[in-house]
Amino acid sequence: MTSDAKVWFVGAGPGAADLLTLRAARVIAEADIVIWAASLVHADVLAHARPDAEIVDSSRLPIEGVLPLYRRAAEQGLTVARIHSGDPALWGAVQEQLDLCRALGLAVEIVPGVSSFTAVAAIVGRELTVPEVAQSVILTRLEGGKTPMPPGERVRDFARHGTTMALFLSAARSGQVQAELLAGGYPPDTPAVVAYQATWPDELVVRCTVGTLEATVKQHKLWKHTLFLVGPALAAEGTRSHLYHPGHFHTFRRAEPAARAELRRARAGETETP
């Protein structure tokens, strides 16, 4: 193996090629071999590849079909850009590849990407962590699929928190998703978003509620490439953030005394008297 050999795991984002990071575009442009999945990644990202780069579609290959490319990179000192949809940290089957590359003595590095759940939040113009409404975001998928879920990771258990939830890889069983969300405690009128192929040319983003989620999915005949966002933050009015309150101070800004006293009273649950 030569010292120049390296595999980059590149987050391609949710679909639109202009949502690639600058680093991702640079890594793809410098790679000798570009591996991408046509079933998950938009072809426009390949515009960054060199004309002489070897382009490999991995959508029909198991990991055993990609391994020879990593071996050749190790032997010949090549750079590989392995492009993953969204962010490689989420449901990307990256860890097993990292382990294989390291076993081959290959240097590896990950380039984060825009996840589809943040892309969908941007499309519908919502903050997922609204003060006093939701300060946590749960990223999960429905149990019972091809990959077993660890004990204790059930949608209805997560739903009991009542905060913002993003559900991936679950559209084919929308009825079960709806039932689990309701069983966990979300009221039927809880706002929800169904997003298919977010940022792709055929994008479809529909607002609904937890109580109408299954009907919405079936109406549009969705079963893959679909993300659900659920939670009260999707419809809540903005509440005052303490971060930009004149009574809040930090390294670069001093608090206004009167506003600081008001903020302290609010935090203590007190109310001002006329």
N, C-alpha and C positions, 0 to 999 in steps of 0.2 A: 504494500500500500504506500502511496506517495502522500506527502504532507499536504498537498493541495486538495485532496479529495474531501468533499463535504456535501452533506444533504441538508437543504433548507426545507422546512415545512412551512408553507406560506398560506396564510388565511386570505382567501379571495373575496371575503365579504359575502353579502346576501345574493348578489347577482350582477348588479350594474358595475361595469368595468371601471367607471370613474370613482367607485368607492374603494378601490385598492389603495393601500397606503403607498406613500412614496418609496418606502423601503421595499415593499412587496414588488412594485414595478421594477425597481433596480435589480433585485435578486433574480427575477424572471429574465430580465434583459441580459444578465451575465451568465446564465446557466448553460451548460453544455447539453443537458437533458432536462426536458420539461415534462413532468408527469401530471396529467389532469384527468378528471372524470367528467366526460361529456354529459353524463346524466345529472350532474350536480353543479357544475361550474359553467358559467357563460363563456362561449367561445371567444368573445371580444377580449378576454384577458390575454389571449395568446398573441395579440398584436404587439405586446412588449417583448416577445421572444426574438432572439437573433434569427436571421434567415437560415443560418446553417445549424441551428439547434435541432436536436432530435426530439420530436414531439411524440409522446406516447399517451394514448387514451387508456386509462386504467379501469373504465367502467365495466369491462367484461373480464377483468383479471382478478383472481384472488391474490392474497398477499404473496403467495408462492410465485406468481407471475411477475411481480414487481421486484422481488428479491434479487434476481439475476442482474437487474439494472444497478442495484446498490453494490453488488459484488464487482461489477465492471467499473463502477465509479471508484471503488477502493483500489482496484488493480491499476487503473489508468490515470488516476489523479484527476477525475472529472468532478464538476460541480452539478448537483441535481437540485432542481426546484420542484418539490412535490406540492402541488396546489390542492388545497382543501377548501370546501365551501365554508362560508361563515368564518368562525374563529376555530382554530385547531384544538383549543382547550375544551370544546364542547362536542361530544358525540362524533369525534373525527377519526376514531380508530388509530390515533397517533401514537399512543403509548407503546403498543406492540411493535410499531415500526421503529420508534426510538430505541427500543431494546435491541432489535435486530441490527440496526446500524451501529450501535455501540459495540455489539459483539463482533462486528466486522472491523472494528477499529476506526470507523468513520466519525469525523467531527459532525455534529448536528447543531442546528439552531432553528428556533421557531420565530416566525413573523406573525404577530397577532393580526386578526382581521375584525372587521365590523360584524357583529352577530346579527342574525335576522331579527331577534327580539328588540334590539335597539333601533334597527332600521324601521320596523313596523311602528314603534313608538313615535319615530320622527314623521312617518307618513301620516299618522292620525293626529299629530300635533299635541302629544301628551307627555307630561313628565310622569314617570312611574313611581316616584317617591315624593308624594305631595305631603308637606308638613301637616302633622296632626291627622292624616288620613292613612298613609301607608309609608313606612320607612324601610321596608324590606321587599326584595324581589326574589321569588322562588322560581328556579329554573328546573323543570322536571319533565317527565313523560309518563304516559299511562303504563301501569304495570301489566304484566301478562303478555308482553310482546315476544319477539324473537330472542332478545337479551333479557335474562332474568333480572329483576330488581332486588337489591339487597333488602333484608328484613327491616321493616319500619319505614320504608320509603313508598308510601301509598298516597295517591292523589287525595283521598278523603282526609288523611291525616294532615297533609300540608294545607288543605283547604280550611282546616280549623283555625288557622292563623288569621284568615280573613284579609290578608294583604294581597299585593299584586303577584300574580302567578303567570309564568310563560310556560306553555305546554308544547313541547316539540314531539314529532314522530307519533302523533296520536289521532290523526284525522280519520283513519280507516275505521276507528271504533268511537265515533263521536257520541253515540248514544250512551256508551259506558262512561265516557268522559263527563258528560252532562250529569249522569246519575251520581258519579263519585263527587263531583263538585257540590251538588245539592246535599248529598249525604254528609259532606264535611262541614256544611253550615253556610255556604254562600246563599243568600236569598235569591229567588228566581229572577228578580229584577236587577241583579248585579251586572254592571256593564261588562261587555266582552267584545273582542275583536277577532274576526277570522281573517287570516291573511294567507293568500296563495301566491307563491312565486313573487314575494316582495322584491321590488326594484327591477324585476324582469319586464320585458315588453308586454307580456300577457298578465301582468300583475292584477290581482283581484283582492281588494281589502273591503270587508263588510263589517259594519257595527251591528251588534245584536246584544242579547243578554244571555246569562247562564241558562235561563229557562227556554230560550229559543235557539241555543247553540246547535243542537242536533238537527233541527229543521233547516237552519241556515246552511249547514254543511251539505245536507242532502239535496237541498234546493239547487245548489250550485255544482253538485256532483263532484265533490272534492274528496280525495282519499290519500293524496301524497303531496309533498312540498308545501304543507300547510301548517301554520303556526297559530296557536290561540293565545291571546292575552286576556286575562280576567282580573277583575278587582275594582274596588270603589274609586281608586285614583284615576280611572279612565274617564270619569265624568265629574269628579269633584272640582269645585271652584278653588282657585289658588288661595291658600292661606299665607299669612305673613311669615316669611323665612327670617329666622333670627340672624342668619349670616349677613344680610344686608340691612338689618335694623340699625338705626343710628345709635342705639344703646349697646350694640355689640362692638367689642374691640378685638384687635389682633395686632400682629407685628407691624402692619403698615397703616393702621388707622386707630385713632383714639375714639372712645365713646363720648357722646354728649351726655353730660351729667343727668339732666332731667330725663332723657330717653333711657339712660341706664337704670335709673330708679324705676321707671315704668316697666322695663323689661324684667327686672327682678321681681316686681309685684306679680307680673303675669306668670312667671315661672313658679312662683310660690302659690299660685291659684287665687291670688287676691284680686279684688275689683276696686277700682277707684270710686270714691264717693264724690258727688258734685260739690 
